[in-house]
Amino acid sequence: MKIFLLLYLLLFFGLAMVLPSYRIWKSTGNNPYKLGKSESAHDYIGVLFRLALIATAVIVTLFAFLPNLYEYLVPIVYLTHPALPIIGVTLLCISVAWVLIAQIHMQRSWRIGIDEDVKTELIQTGLFKLSRNPIFLGMRIMLLGLFLVLPSAASLAVLVAGDLLIQIQVRLEEEFLTRTHGQAYLNYKTQVRRWL
């Protein structure tokens, strides 16, 4: 499990964030990373997202390499049923596949954050026919899967905080997409649910 989780994090962050960012930058010349350092709500959420990702990496690293320190993350012992890690690993695998497929469907419109400078196409095909936010849905599934594999107070805090941040970011993006695409996005909202 230790090796799996370490490889999973590398795979998830590499394939779901680094590789698509590089691909977009190479094909368009635009940096898709749009989380800045200003005092705006959007950039503040970006800072908290980065902290949640760091916390996730710390949890997995302590579990894999420093089990004595991992105990300080307060493992939830009554959630150590043998079926829960199996469910968690299944969710982790589903989430990475789901996110990668959604990114393929987004093509050049994929960004990390809100891009006020470049108008991108409104994607309504592929997984975007099922969910208006399939990438964020995949991230929510990933956080739940990690919690089931490593149930602790720390992983529960990351699950709850990550979900709250995703909920806020989605609403910020919906406001932006409404301003950018107008009636086309409003029509899309009536046809496709936010999650599933």
MDTraj code that builds the backbone (N, CA, C; nanometers):
import mdtraj as md
import numpy as np

residues = "MET LYS ILE PHE LEU LEU LEU TYR LEU LEU LEU PHE PHE GLY LEU ALA MET VAL LEU PRO SER TYR ARG ILE TRP LYS SER THR GLY ASN ASN PRO TYR LYS LEU GLY LYS SER GLU SER ALA HIS ASP TYR ILE GLY VAL LEU PHE ARG LEU ALA LEU ILE ALA THR ALA VAL ILE VAL THR LEU PHE ALA PHE LEU PRO ASN LEU TYR GLU TYR LEU VAL PRO ILE VAL TYR LEU THR HIS PRO ALA LEU PRO ILE ILE GLY VAL THR LEU LEU CYS ILE SER VAL ALA TRP VAL LEU ILE ALA GLN ILE HIS MET GLN ARG SER TRP ARG ILE GLY ILE ASP GLU ASP VAL LYS THR GLU LEU ILE GLN THR GLY LEU PHE LYS LEU SER ARG ASN PRO ILE PHE LEU GLY MET ARG ILE MET LEU LEU GLY LEU PHE LEU VAL LEU PRO SER ALA ALA SER LEU ALA VAL LEU VAL ALA GLY ASP LEU LEU ILE GLN ILE GLN VAL ARG LEU GLU GLU GLU PHE LEU THR ARG THR HIS GLY GLN ALA TYR LEU ASN TYR LYS THR GLN VAL ARG ARG TRP LEU".split()
xyz = np.array([
    [0.0820, -0.1197, 0.0000],
    [0.0000, 0.0000, 0.0000],
    [0.0867, 0.1265, 0.0000],
    [0.1994, 0.1220, 0.0720],
    [0.2867, 0.2397, 0.0791],
    [0.3381, 0.2771, -0.0594],
    [0.3876, 0.1762, -0.1317],
    [0.4408, 0.2012, -0.2668],
    [0.3286, 0.2487, -0.3584],
    [0.2124, 0.1836, -0.3488],
    [0.0992, 0.2205, -0.4335],
    [0.0627, 0.3678, -0.4131],
    [0.0504, 0.4115, -0.2871],
    [0.0086, 0.5489, -0.2600],
    [0.1113, 0.6505, -0.3088],
    [0.2388, 0.6204, -0.2896],
    [0.3424, 0.7117, -0.3386],
    [0.3381, 0.7229, -0.4909],
    [0.3287, 0.6080, -0.5575],
    [0.3210, 0.6085, -0.7033],
    [0.1933, 0.6761, -0.7513],
    [0.0853, 0.6532, -0.6790],
    [-0.0426, 0.7142, -0.7162],
    [-0.0334, 0.8664, -0.7122],
    [0.0228, 0.9201, -0.6041],
    [0.0348, 1.0658, -0.5948],
    [0.1200, 1.1219, -0.7078],
    [0.2312, 1.0560, -0.7362],
    [0.3162, 1.1005, -0.8465],
    [0.2405, 1.0940, -0.9792],
    [0.1685, 0.9845, -0.9997],
    [0.0913, 0.9667, -1.1221],
    [-0.0194, 1.0713, -1.1316],
    [-0.0945, 1.0886, -1.0231],
    [-0.2081, 1.1806, -1.0253],
    [-0.1609, 1.3231, -1.0517],
    [-0.0642, 1.3703, -0.9745],
    [-0.0190, 1.5080, -0.9916],
    [0.0587, 1.5263, -1.1212],
    [0.1335, 1.4240, -1.1605],
    [0.2086, 1.4337, -1.2850],
    [0.1182, 1.4332, -1.4068],
    [0.0281, 1.3346, -1.4135],
    [-0.0589, 1.3221, -1.5301],
    [-0.1753, 1.4191, -1.5278],
    [-0.2237, 1.4535, -1.4086],
    [-0.3432, 1.5372, -1.3997],
    [-0.3121, 1.6862, -1.3917],
    [-0.1883, 1.7226, -1.3600],
    [-0.1578, 1.8652, -1.3471],
    [-0.0361, 1.9073, -1.4291],
    [0.0763, 1.8404, -1.4080],
    [0.2008, 1.8841, -1.4726],
    [0.1965, 1.8598, -1.6236],
    [0.1659, 1.7373, -1.6646],
    [0.1653, 1.7039, -1.8074],
    [0.0638, 1.7871, -1.8869],
    [-0.0608, 1.8006, -1.8416],
    [-0.1538, 1.8839, -1.9183],
    [-0.1103, 2.0306, -1.9239],
    [-0.0521, 2.0796, -1.8147],
    [-0.0033, 2.2185, -1.8150],
    [0.1039, 2.2348, -1.9213],
    [0.1958, 2.1408, -1.9273],
    [0.3021, 2.1458, -2.0271],
    [0.2443, 2.1359, -2.1685],
    [0.1489, 2.0453, -2.1868],
    [0.0874, 2.0245, -2.3183],
    [0.0171, 2.1514, -2.3662],
    [-0.0579, 2.2166, -2.2770],
    [-0.1277, 2.3403, -2.3140],
    [-0.0269, 2.4503, -2.3456],
    [0.0752, 2.4626, -2.2634],
    [0.1762, 2.5659, -2.2849],
    [0.2465, 2.5463, -2.4192],
    [0.2822, 2.4202, -2.4513],
    [0.3517, 2.3927, -2.5776],
    [0.2613, 2.4175, -2.6992],
    [0.1334, 2.3827, -2.6875],
    [0.0459, 2.3940, -2.8040],
    [-0.0108, 2.5345, -2.8231],
    [-0.0228, 2.6129, -2.7157],
    [-0.0854, 2.7445, -2.7293],
    [0.0095, 2.8596, -2.6961],
    [0.1155, 2.8302, -2.6211],
    [0.2039, 2.9364, -2.5747],
    [0.1515, 3.0056, -2.4504],
    [0.0348, 2.9634, -2.4018],
    [-0.0258, 3.0223, -2.2819],
    [0.0003, 2.9342, -2.1602],
    [0.0351, 2.9964, -2.0503],
    [0.0518, 2.9232, -1.9251],
    [-0.0861, 2.8935, -1.8674],
    [-0.1238, 2.7645, -1.8527],
    [-0.2573, 2.7323, -1.8025],
    [-0.2707, 2.7464, -1.6507],
    [-0.1591, 2.7707, -1.5820],
    [-0.1643, 2.7858, -1.4363],
    [-0.2030, 2.9295, -1.4057],
    [-0.3240, 2.9492, -1.3543],
    [-0.3789, 3.0828, -1.3367],
    [-0.4069, 3.1192, -1.1910],
    [-0.3466, 3.0483, -1.0979],
    [-0.3626, 3.0830, -0.9572],
    [-0.2489, 3.1772, -0.9191],
    [-0.2828, 3.3012, -0.8887],
    [-0.1811, 3.4015, -0.8600],
    [-0.1597, 3.4216, -0.7109],
    [-0.1053, 3.5384, -0.6784],
    [-0.0712, 3.5700, -0.5393],
    [-0.1383, 3.6981, -0.4920],
    [-0.2447, 3.7376, -0.5595],
    [-0.3128, 3.8606, -0.5204],
    [-0.4022, 3.8341, -0.3995],
    [-0.4733, 3.9364, -0.3579],
    [-0.5650, 3.9245, -0.2441],
    [-0.7058, 3.8845, -0.2871],
    [-0.7240, 3.8494, -0.4134],
    [-0.8578, 3.8132, -0.4612],
    [-0.9026, 3.6802, -0.4002],
    [-1.0340, 3.6592, -0.3998],
    [-1.0889, 3.5334, -0.3481],
    [-1.0353, 3.4149, -0.4276],
    [-1.0257, 3.4322, -0.5599],
    [-0.9772, 3.3245, -0.6454],
    [-0.8346, 3.2844, -0.6086],
    [-0.7466, 3.3817, -0.5927],
    [-0.6076, 3.3505, -0.5607],
    [-0.5934, 3.2975, -0.4185],
    [-0.6771, 3.3445, -0.3272],
    [-0.6744, 3.2934, -0.1898],
    [-0.7133, 3.1457, -0.1876],
    [-0.8159, 3.1106, -0.2639],
    [-0.8553, 2.9694, -0.2769],
    [-0.7390, 2.8888, -0.3338],
    [-0.6665, 2.9476, -0.4287],
    [-0.5502, 2.8799, -0.4868],
    [-0.4447, 2.8488, -0.3827],
    [-0.4183, 2.9433, -0.2923],
    [-0.3220, 2.9196, -0.1837],
    [-0.3684, 2.8032, -0.0971],
    [-0.4968, 2.8024, -0.0631],
    [-0.5499, 2.6948, 0.0211],
    [-0.5471, 2.5608, -0.0510],
    [-0.5719, 2.5610, -0.1824],
    [-0.5600, 2.4382, -0.2614],
    [-0.4180, 2.3826, -0.2530],
    [-0.3205, 2.4707, -0.2699],
    [-0.1810, 2.4258, -0.2628],
    [-0.1502, 2.3669, -0.1254],
    [-0.2013, 2.4283, -0.0203],
    [-0.1792, 2.3751, 0.1152],
    [-0.2447, 2.2380, 0.1318],
    [-0.3641, 2.2215, 0.0750],
    [-0.4325, 2.0913, 0.0831],
    [-0.3535, 1.9840, 0.0087],
    [-0.2976, 2.0195, -0.1066],
    [-0.2167, 1.9233, -0.1824],
    [-0.0888, 1.8879, -0.1071],
    [-0.0267, 1.9875, -0.0452],
    [0.0925, 1.9612, 0.0353],
    [0.0575, 1.8713, 0.1536],
    [-0.0555, 1.8994, 0.2184],
    [-0.0981, 1.8166, 0.3314],
    [-0.1215, 1.6727, 0.2883],
    [-0.1790, 1.6538, 0.1707],
    [-0.2009, 1.5192, 0.1177],
    [-0.0677, 1.4479, 0.0970],
    [0.0280, 1.5175, 0.0393],
    [0.1606, 1.4578, 0.0176],
    [0.2284, 1.4256, 0.1506],
    [0.2128, 1.5115, 0.2496],
    [0.2726, 1.4869, 0.3816],
    [0.2110, 1.3634, 0.4463],
    [0.0795, 1.3493, 0.4382],
    [0.0119, 1.2334, 0.4970],
    [0.0658, 1.1040, 0.4365],
    [0.0723, 1.0992, 0.3038],
    [0.1193, 0.9775, 0.2363],
    [0.2671, 0.9528, 0.2666],
    [0.3471, 1.0574, 0.2683],
    [0.4903, 1.0424, 0.2962],
    [0.5147, 0.9911, 0.4374],
    [0.4431, 1.0452, 0.5345],
    [0.4584, 0.9968, 0.6724],
    [0.4145, 0.8513, 0.6836],
    [0.3038, 0.8171, 0.6185],
    [0.2564, 0.6786, 0.6205],
    [0.3610, 0.5845, 0.5615],
    [0.4241, 0.6278, 0.4507],
    [0.5179, 0.5410, 0.3803],
    [0.6537, 0.5319, 0.4483],
    [0.7028, 0.6422, 0.5004],
    [0.8420, 0.6450, 0.5465],
    [0.8606, 0.6653, 0.6970],
    [0.7639, 0.7279, 0.7610],
    [0.7802, 0.7601, 0.9035],
    [0.6554, 0.7191, 0.9819],
    [0.6332, 0.5895, 0.9962],
    [0.5097, 0.5434, 1.0621],
    [0.4946, 0.5936, 1.2059],
    [0.6063, 0.6165, 1.2757],
    [0.5957, 0.6686, 1.4125],
    [0.5366, 0.8098, 1.4130],
    [0.5764, 0.8923, 1.3152],
    [0.5197, 1.0267, 1.3048],
    [0.3776, 1.0232, 1.2495],
    [0.3490, 0.9227, 1.1658],
    [0.2134, 0.9095, 1.1121],
    [0.1117, 0.8948, 1.2246],
    [0.1523, 0.8330, 1.3338],
    [0.0611, 0.8152, 1.4475],
    [0.0125, 0.9491, 1.5031],
    [0.0899, 1.0549, 1.4842],
    [0.0481, 1.1873, 1.5316],
    [-0.0647, 1.2465, 1.4469],
    [-0.0928, 1.1852, 1.3330],
    [-0.2041, 1.2292, 1.2492],
    [-0.3366, 1.1713, 1.2959],
    [-0.3341, 1.0996, 1.4066],
    [-0.4508, 1.0423, 1.4747],
    [-0.5292, 0.9485, 1.3835],
    [-0.4723, 0.8305, 1.3546],
    [-0.5470, 0.7308, 1.2761],
    [-0.6797, 0.6966, 1.3446],
    [-0.7828, 0.6793, 1.2644],
    [-0.9161, 0.6452, 1.3152],
    [-0.9272, 0.4933, 1.3115],
    [-0.8989, 0.4309, 1.4243],
    [-0.8839, 0.2849, 1.4281],
    [-1.0133, 0.2100, 1.3992],
    [-1.1272, 0.2682, 1.4326],
    [-1.2517, 0.1959, 1.4065],
    [-1.2909, 0.1987, 1.2584],
    [-1.2125, 0.2673, 1.1760],
    [-1.2338, 0.2644, 1.0311],
    [-1.1279, 0.1797, 0.9610],
    [-1.0753, 0.0810, 1.0296],
    [-0.9726, -0.0042, 0.9697],
    [-1.0302, -0.1373, 0.9223],
    [-1.1541, -0.1375, 0.8823],
    [-1.2160, -0.2577, 0.8269],
    [-1.1448, -0.2957, 0.6971],
    [-1.1188, -0.4264, 0.6730],
    [-1.0429, -0.4674, 0.5536],
    [-1.1046, -0.4245, 0.4206],
    [-1.2357, -0.4032, 0.4168],
    [-1.2998, -0.3651, 0.2901],
    [-1.2747, -0.2193, 0.2541],
    [-1.2525, -0.1339, 0.3536],
    [-1.2402, 0.0094, 0.3258],
    [-1.1192, 0.0444, 0.2382],
    [-1.0000, -0.0135, 0.2631],
    [-0.8896, 0.0178, 0.1712],
    [-0.9151, -0.0302, 0.0283],
    [-0.9856, -0.1411, 0.0139],
    [-1.0174, -0.1907, -0.1206],
    [-1.1098, -0.0914, -0.1916],
    [-1.2107, -0.0435, -0.1191],
    [-1.3004, 0.0580, -0.1755],
    [-1.2218, 0.1849, -0.2067],
    [-1.1338, 0.2242, -0.1140],
    [-1.0536, 0.3442, -0.1332],
    [-0.9633, 0.3360, -0.2553],
    [-0.8934, 0.2236, -0.2711],
    [-0.8049, 0.2051, -0.3874],
    [-0.8861, 0.2067, -0.5166],
    [-1.0032, 0.1447, -0.5138],
    [-1.0908, 0.1461, -0.6320],
    [-1.1292, 0.2895, -0.6681],
    [-1.1670, 0.3684, -0.5666],
    [-1.2025, 0.5079, -0.5917],
    [-1.0828, 0.5875, -0.6437],
    [-0.9648, 0.5617, -0.5896],
    [-0.8443, 0.6307, -0.6368],
    [-0.8192, 0.6009, -0.7843],
    [-0.8328, 0.4751, -0.8218],
    [-0.8098, 0.4363, -0.9623],
    [-0.9160, 0.4967, -1.0540],
    [-1.0410, 0.4925, -1.0101],
    [-1.1488, 0.5529, -1.0897],
    [-1.1240, 0.7023, -1.1057],
    [-1.0829, 0.7679, -0.9978],
    [-1.0671, 0.9138, -1.0025],
    [-0.9580, 0.9556, -1.1005],
    [-0.8448, 0.8870, -1.1001],
    [-0.7376, 0.9283, -1.1911],
    [-0.7779, 0.9044, -1.3362],
    [-0.8436, 0.7930, -1.3645],
    [-0.8895, 0.7666, -1.5011],
    [-0.9937, 0.8700, -1.5434],
    [-1.0870, 0.9011, -1.4557],
    [-1.1940, 0.9979, -1.4828],
    [-1.1351, 1.1358, -1.5132],
    [-1.0403, 1.1801, -1.4298],
    [-0.9780, 1.3114, -1.4483],
    [-0.9018, 1.3174, -1.5804],
    [-0.8273, 1.2125, -1.6121],
    [-0.7508, 1.2118, -1.7370],
    [-0.8418, 1.2163, -1.8597],
    [-0.9503, 1.1421, -1.8549],
    [-1.0461, 1.1444, -1.9664],
    [-1.1087, 1.2830, -1.9790],
    [-1.1457, 1.3427, -1.8659],
    [-1.2052, 1.4768, -1.8691],
    [-1.1075, 1.5789, -1.9261],
    [-0.9802, 1.5653, -1.8922],
    [-0.8816, 1.6592, -1.9464],
    [-0.8649, 1.6424, -2.0968],
    [-0.8719, 1.5191, -2.1440],
    [-0.8663, 1.4953, -2.2883],
    [-0.9854, 1.5636, -2.3559],
    [-1.1032, 1.5536, -2.2927],
    [-1.2222, 1.6165, -2.3494],
    [-1.2121, 1.7696, -2.3467],
    [-1.1420, 1.8248, -2.2478],
    [-1.1278, 1.9714, -2.2397],
    [-1.0336, 2.0268, -2.3458],
    [-0.9407, 1.9458, -2.3912],
    [-0.8429, 1.9863, -2.4924],
    [-0.7716, 2.1149, -2.4512],
    [-0.7800, 2.2181, -2.5322],
    [-0.7059, 2.3419, -2.5053],
    [-0.7750, 2.4333, -2.4048],
    [-0.8917, 2.3972, -2.3585],
    [-0.9638, 2.4811, -2.2620],
    [-0.9225, 2.4533, -2.1180],
    [-0.8420, 2.3515, -2.0963],
    [-0.8041, 2.3153, -1.9590],
    [-0.7157, 2.4225, -1.8963],
    [-0.7475, 2.4590, -1.7709],
    [-0.6695, 2.5550, -1.6939],
    [-0.6692, 2.5137, -1.5476],
    [-0.5687, 2.5605, -1.4751],
    [-0.5706, 2.5505, -1.3295],
    [-0.6061, 2.6899, -1.2803],
    [-0.7300, 2.7096, -1.2459],
    [-0.7778, 2.8417, -1.2072],
    [-0.8554, 2.9063, -1.3202],
    [-0.8846, 3.0334, -1.3021],
    [-0.9662, 3.1093, -1.3967],
    [-0.8757, 3.1947, -1.4845],
    [-0.8896, 3.1767, -1.6154],
    [-0.8075, 3.2511, -1.7114],
    [-0.8874, 3.3694, -1.7647],
    [-0.8593, 3.4864, -1.7098],
    [-0.9286, 3.6087, -1.7517],
    [-0.8740, 3.6622, -1.8833],
    [-0.7566, 3.6163, -1.9253],
    [-0.6889, 3.6742, -2.0410],
    [-0.7219, 3.6067, -2.1737],
    [-0.7461, 3.4762, -2.1709],
    [-0.7680, 3.4009, -2.2950],
    [-0.9062, 3.3370, -2.2898],
    [-0.9901, 3.3701, -2.3872],
    [-1.1236, 3.3097, -2.3925],
    [-1.1110, 3.1697, -2.4499],
    [-1.1552, 3.0723, -2.3722],
    [-1.1498, 2.9334, -2.4170],
    [-1.2891, 2.8867, -2.4576],
    [-1.2907, 2.7779, -2.5294],
    [-1.4166, 2.7196, -2.5759],
    [-1.4944, 2.6619, -2.4580],
    [-1.6270, 2.6707, -2.4643],
    [-1.7133, 2.6071, -2.3656],
    [-1.7305, 2.4608, -2.4052],
    [-1.6752, 2.3711, -2.3252],
    [-1.6787, 2.2280, -2.3561],
    [-1.8084, 2.1678, -2.3029],
    [-1.8811, 2.0994, -2.3911],
    [-2.0082, 2.0383, -2.3529],
    [-2.0185, 1.8945, -2.4005],
    [-1.9060, 1.8361, -2.4414],
    [-1.9057, 1.7003, -2.4953],
    [-1.8313, 1.6067, -2.4014],
    [-1.8333, 1.4782, -2.4332],
    [-1.7621, 1.3794, -2.3524],
    [-1.8182, 1.3735, -2.2114],
    [-1.7304, 1.3699, -2.1127],
    [-1.7753, 1.3651, -1.9728],
    [-1.8505, 1.4906, -1.9330],
    [-1.8319, 1.5983, -2.0083],
    [-1.9016, 1.7234, -1.9786],
    [-2.0500, 1.7169, -2.0158],
    [-2.0929, 1.6071, -2.0786],
    [-2.2355, 1.5823, -2.0975],
    [-2.2976, 1.5257, -1.9704],
    [-2.2132, 1.4662, -1.8844],
    [-2.2603, 1.4036, -1.7606],
    [-2.2448, 1.4951, -1.6395],
    [-2.1409, 1.5772, -1.6411],
    [-2.1080, 1.6619, -1.5270],
    [-2.0490, 1.7921, -1.5790],
    [-2.0907, 1.9046, -1.5182],
    [-2.0309, 2.0322, -1.5588],
    [-1.8890, 2.0464, -1.5049],
    [-1.8546, 1.9651, -1.4049],
    [-1.7235, 1.9763, -1.3393],
    [-1.6595, 1.8388, -1.3187],
    [-1.6346, 1.7647, -1.4262],
    [-1.5845, 1.6283, -1.4070],
    [-1.4454, 1.6221, -1.3432],
    [-1.3606, 1.7208, -1.3684],
    [-1.2272, 1.7163, -1.3085],
    [-1.2367, 1.7374, -1.1581],
    [-1.3153, 1.8348, -1.1159],
    [-1.3334, 1.8555, -0.9726],
    [-1.4050, 1.7368, -0.9080],
    [-1.4973, 1.6749, -0.9799],
    [-1.5631, 1.5550, -0.9288],
    [-1.4594, 1.4445, -0.9063],
    [-1.3680, 1.4282, -1.0016],
    [-1.2608, 1.3303, -0.9848],
    [-1.1728, 1.3607, -0.8656],
    [-1.1467, 1.4890, -0.8416],
    [-1.0655, 1.5263, -0.7261],
    [-1.1392, 1.4955, -0.5949],
    [-1.2687, 1.5175, -0.5929],
    [-1.3473, 1.4841, -0.4726],
    [-1.3422, 1.3331, -0.4459],
    [-1.3541, 1.2546, -0.5528],
    [-1.3471, 1.1089, -0.5387],
    [-1.2091, 1.0680, -0.4893],
    [-1.1044, 1.1340, -0.5395],
    [-0.9679, 1.1038, -0.4965],
    [-0.9505, 1.1299, -0.3472],
    [-1.0010, 1.2424, -0.2985],
    [-0.9884, 1.2751, -0.1557],
    [-1.0638, 1.1739, -0.0690],
    [-1.1807, 1.1312, -0.1140],
    [-1.2559, 1.0300, -0.0399],
    [-1.1817, 0.8969, -0.0404],
    [-1.1283, 0.8589, -0.1546],
    [-1.0528, 0.7338, -0.1637],
    [-0.9322, 0.7342, -0.0728],
    [-0.8596, 0.8457, -0.0691],
    [-0.7431, 0.8550, 0.0191],
    [-0.7841, 0.8429, 0.1650],
    [-0.8947, 0.9062, 0.2018],
    [-0.9428, 0.8954, 0.3395],
    [-0.9762, 0.7507, 0.3751],
    [-1.0395, 0.6773, 0.2831],
    [-1.0752, 0.5383, 0.3128],
    [-0.9523, 0.4489, 0.3234],
    [-0.8479, 0.4802, 0.2489],
    [-0.7243, 0.4021, 0.2555],
    [-0.6465, 0.4365, 0.3820],
    [-0.6395, 0.5656, 0.4156],
    [-0.5650, 0.6128, 0.5329],
    [-0.6572, 0.6943, 0.6239],
    [-0.7515, 0.6280, 0.6912],
    [-0.8444, 0.7041, 0.7751],
    [-0.7745, 0.7620, 0.8987],
    [-0.7695, 0.8947, 0.9035],
    [-0.7083, 0.9623, 1.0180],
    [-0.7745, 1.0981, 1.0325],
    [-0.7479, 1.1625, 1.1454],
    [-0.8003, 1.2977, 1.1634],
    [-0.7450, 1.3908, 1.0569],
    [-0.6180, 1.3711, 1.0196],
    [-0.5555, 1.4569, 0.9190],
    [-0.6178, 1.4353, 0.7813],
    [-0.6367, 1.3090, 0.7412],
    [-0.6947, 1.2847, 0.6084],
    [-0.8421, 1.3263, 0.6045],
    [-0.9118, 1.3174, 0.7179],
    [-1.0496, 1.3667, 0.7249],
    [-1.0518, 1.5186, 0.7097],
    [-0.9577, 1.5864, 0.7746],
    [-0.9499, 1.7326, 0.7628],
    [-0.9216, 1.7730, 0.6185],
    [-0.8319, 1.7005, 0.5510],
    [-0.8012, 1.7312, 0.4104],
    [-0.9235, 1.7036, 0.3229],
    [-0.9953, 1.5952, 0.3504],
    [-1.1168, 1.5625, 0.2751],
    [-1.2197, 1.6746, 0.2879],
    [-1.2467, 1.7173, 0.4101],
    [-1.3481, 1.8205, 0.4332],
    [-1.3025, 1.9546, 0.3758],
    [-1.1780, 1.9948, 0.4057],
    [-1.1273, 2.1229, 0.3559],
    [-1.1191, 2.1224, 0.2032],
    [-1.0691, 2.0122, 0.1458],
    [-1.0588, 2.0028, 0.0004],
    [-1.1947, 2.0124, -0.0659],
    [-1.2946, 1.9462, -0.0087],
    [-1.4281, 1.9499, -0.0663],
    [-1.4860, 2.0916, -0.0588],
    [-1.4664, 2.1587, 0.0535],
    [-1.5149, 2.2968, 0.0663],
    [-1.4476, 2.3880, -0.0360],
    [-1.3168, 2.3732, -0.0525],
    [-1.2444, 2.4552, -0.1495],
    [-1.2937, 2.4286, -0.2916],
    [-1.3170, 2.3028, -0.3230],
    [-1.3680, 2.2676, -0.4556],
    [-1.5059, 2.3290, -0.4774],
    [-1.5923, 2.3225, -0.3757],
    [-1.7266, 2.3807, -0.3881],
    [-1.7190, 2.5312, -0.4156],
    [-1.6282, 2.6003, -0.3465],
    [-1.6131, 2.7448, -0.3669],
    [-1.5557, 2.7733, -0.5054],
    [-1.4509, 2.7003, -0.5440],
    [-1.3871, 2.7225, -0.6739],
    [-1.4851, 2.7000, -0.7883],
    [-1.5665, 2.5959, -0.7770],
    [-1.6648, 2.5671, -0.8808],
    [-1.7610, 2.6845, -0.8974],
    [-1.8027, 2.7424, -0.7879],
    [-1.8960, 2.8550, -0.7962],
    [-1.8291, 2.9795, -0.8550],
    [-1.7018, 3.0015, -0.8211],
    [-1.6280, 3.1120, -0.8833],
    [-1.6168, 3.0909, -1.0340],
    [-1.5891, 2.9668, -1.0737],
    [-1.5771, 2.9371, -1.2161],
    [-1.7114, 2.9488, -1.2879],
    [-1.8199, 2.9108, -1.2205],
    [-1.9525, 2.9243, -1.2823],
    [-1.9862, 3.0706, -1.3082],
    [-1.9515, 3.1579, -1.2133],
    [-1.9741, 3.3014, -1.2345],
    [-1.8923, 3.3505, -1.3540],
    [-1.7670, 3.3074, -1.3597],
    [-1.6797, 3.3471, -1.4712],
    [-1.7339, 3.2957, -1.6046],
    [-1.7752, 3.1699, -1.6086],
    [-1.8267, 3.1124, -1.7335],
    [-1.9565, 3.1796, -1.7767],
    [-2.0381, 3.2214, -1.6819],
    [-2.1604, 3.2943, -1.7154],
    [-2.1258, 3.4289, -1.7775],
    [-2.0281, 3.4998, -1.7190],
    [-1.9846, 3.6280, -1.7762],
    [-1.9237, 3.6089, -1.9149],
    [-1.8474, 3.5021, -1.9315],
    [-1.7729, 3.4807, -2.0562],
    [-1.8609, 3.4271, -2.1688],
    [-1.9443, 3.3278, -2.1364],
    [-2.0203, 3.2594, -2.2419],
    [-2.1689, 3.2935, -2.2420],
    [-2.2131, 3.3685, -2.1434],
    [-2.3508, 3.4174, -2.1414],
    [-2.4560, 3.3092, -2.1499],
    [-2.5495, 3.3291, -2.2439],
    [-2.6646, 3.2395, -2.2545],
    [-2.6243, 3.0958, -2.2861],
    [-2.5157, 3.0776, -2.3602],
    [-2.4723, 2.9414, -2.3929],
    [-2.4417, 2.8638, -2.2649],
    [-2.3755, 2.9291, -2.1687],
    [-2.3460, 2.8601, -2.0431],
    [-2.4716, 2.8414, -1.9599],
    [-2.5596, 2.9411, -1.9586],
    [-2.6850, 2.9276, -1.8833],
    [-2.7681, 2.8122, -1.9384],
    [-2.7706, 2.7958, -2.0699],
    [-2.8423, 2.6823, -2.1298],
    [-2.7775, 2.5504, -2.0887],
    [-2.6448, 2.5486, -2.0922],
    [-2.5705, 2.4286, -2.0519],
    [-2.6019, 2.3921, -1.9064],
    [-2.6097, 2.4930, -1.8194],
    [-2.6400, 2.4681, -1.6777],
    [-2.7765, 2.4024, -1.6593],
    [-2.8715, 2.4364, -1.7454],
    [-3.0052, 2.3767, -1.7323],
    [-3.0074, 2.2319, -1.7828],
    [-2.9090, 2.1941, -1.8655],
    [-2.9084, 2.0610, -1.9253],
    [-2.8217, 1.9616, -1.8491],
    [-2.7167, 2.0101, -1.7795],
    [-2.6193, 1.9209, -1.7148],
    [-2.6031, 1.9629, -1.5699],
    [-2.6053, 1.8649, -1.4805],
    [-2.5923, 1.8949, -1.3371],
    [-2.4479, 1.9319, -1.3012],
    [-2.4346, 1.9983, -1.1888],
    [-2.3021, 2.0425, -1.1441],
    [-2.2083, 1.9237, -1.1235],
    [-2.2565, 1.8163, -1.0638],
    [-2.1699, 1.7005, -1.0350],
    [-2.2076, 1.5812, -1.1221],
    [-2.3203, 1.5221, -1.0981],
    [-2.3678, 1.4078, -1.1809],
    [-2.5191, 1.4099, -1.1875],
])
top = md.Topology()
chain = top.add_chain()
for i, resn in enumerate(residues, 1):
    res = top.add_residue(resn, chain, resSeq=i)
    for name in ("N", "CA", "C"):
        top.add_atom(name, md.element.get_by_symbol(name[0]), res)
traj = md.Trajectory(xyz[None], top)
